[in-house]
């Protein structure tokens, strides 16, 4: 699959009817966040799913010495990846740019939203999987690093555990 195709799958824009559907979901709560608010950070578990109603959210890789912007989400986009469904920790951070209004869904309630709207379910699940693929292929993403001697068995155990 070409990277441009993967990009379009990974970062779809919800149309107005899909955003309206999300706003009507019982577990979706509209929230307004001021600039600079961290919606979730690297290592967070059970973080919230966000559909962006206005302004932008920047996705950052904080694993290097200097944070790198991986992407910026805007109106009609949603944040998250497969970690929402697996319970794994977040591998990136999300920081609000501007005064951002979002529809917020708690991690456990995301399954309810997906079951309630099958067409949105397909879009979201495909995006989650494509985002993880892009992240692993990205030269800009450092990810988790194991620091230890190559001669110590403990270093290999940790590396194998994280793989």
RAGI-V22725 format. One line per field, one symbol per residue. phi: phi as a letter, one per 30 degrees, with the letter a starting at -180 (. if undefined). psi: psi as a letter, one per 30 degrees, with the letter a starting at -180 (. if undefined). burial: # if it has 9 or more other C-alpha atoms within 8 Angstrom, else .. Layout:
phi = ???
psi = ???
burial = ???
//
This chain:
phi = .dddddddddbdcddeddddeddddeddcdbccdejdcdabejdchdddbcdcaibbcccccdddbecdcabcbejcbckaddeccidddcbcbbdcicccbccbdedddddddddbeddeddddddeddddddddddddcdidbccaddccddddddddddd
psi = kkeeeeeeeeilkkleeeeeeeffkefkkkkkklkfkjellkfklhlkkkkkelalkkkkjgfaekkkkelkkakfllklaffeffgllkfllkkkkajkklkkkkeefeeeeeeeieeeeeeeeeeeeeeeeeeffkffkeakkkjlkffkeeeeeeeeef.
burial = .....##.####.#...##.###...####..###..#####.#.###################..####.#######.#####....###################.##.###..#..##.#.########.#......##............##.##....
//
